[in-house]
Amino acid sequence: MPRTKRAPSAARKLFGQRLRAERHARGLTLEDVGEQADIAWNYVAQVERGERNIGIDNMAALADALGMELAKLLLPKEEPRLH
């Protein structure tokens, strides 16, 4: 499957950044997540870098591999509110 020539959207970049952060927080390798999601580890690496325009089914598989809801990989982290 060729890489997309379209510039990465903010949503694609956010998903990749969150995926990488959550994977690192759990001490998992690209291979660990790829195996759990049944996705090639190099594809996972390309997703993390924002190089792949990933489909919803693969997004869900990666979220499941991390044991989390897909929505949490799509939403930016909440900033602390100042009162």
C-alpha positions in Angstrom: 0.0 0.0 0.0 1.6 3.3 -1.0 2.0 6.2 1.3 -0.4 9.1 0.8 0.9 12.2 -0.9 -1.6 14.3 1.0 -0.1 16.5 3.7 -0.9 15.0 7.2 -4.0 16.5 8.7 -4.0 17.7 12.3 -6.1 14.7 13.2 -3.7 12.3 11.6 -0.7 13.9 13.4 -2.6 13.9 16.8 -3.6 10.2 16.4 0.0 9.2 15.7 1.4 11.3 18.6 -1.1 9.9 21.0 -0.5 6.4 19.8 3.2 6.7 20.3 2.8 8.4 23.8 0.4 5.7 25.0 2.6 2.9 23.6 5.7 4.3 25.4 3.7 4.9 28.6 2.9 1.2 28.6 6.5 0.1 27.8 5.5 -1.5 24.6 7.5 -1.8 21.4 6.2 -1.3 17.9 6.3 -5.1 17.5 4.3 -5.6 20.6 1.5 -3.3 19.4 1.6 -4.6 15.9 1.3 -8.2 17.0 -1.6 -7.4 19.3 -3.4 -5.4 16.5 -2.4 -7.9 13.8 -0.8 -5.0 11.9 2.8 -4.9 10.6 5.1 -3.1 13.0 6.5 -0.9 10.3 3.0 0.2 9.4 2.4 1.2 13.0 5.7 3.2 12.9 4.4 5.0 9.8 1.1 5.8 11.5 2.9 7.2 14.5 4.9 9.5 12.2 1.8 10.6 10.4 2.8 9.1 7.1 -0.2 6.8 6.7 -3.8 7.8 6.3 -5.0 5.1 8.6 -8.5 3.6 8.3 -11.0 3.4 11.2 -10.7 -0.4 11.5 -6.9 -0.2 12.0 -7.3 2.7 14.4 -9.7 0.6 16.5 -7.4 -2.4 16.3 -4.5 -0.3 17.6 -6.6 1.2 20.4 -7.7 -2.3 21.4 -4.0 -3.4 21.4 -3.3 -0.7 23.9 -6.4 -1.6 26.0 -8.0 1.8 25.5 -11.0 3.4 23.8 -10.4 4.7 20.3 -11.8 8.2 21.3 -8.9 8.7 23.7 -6.4 8.5 20.9 -8.3 11.1 18.9 -9.0 13.7 21.6 -6.2 16.1 22.7 -5.2 15.8 26.3 -7.2 18.2 28.4 -5.2 21.1 29.7 -5.5 21.9 33.4 -8.0 24.6 34.0 -7.0 27.6 35.9 -9.6 28.9 38.4 
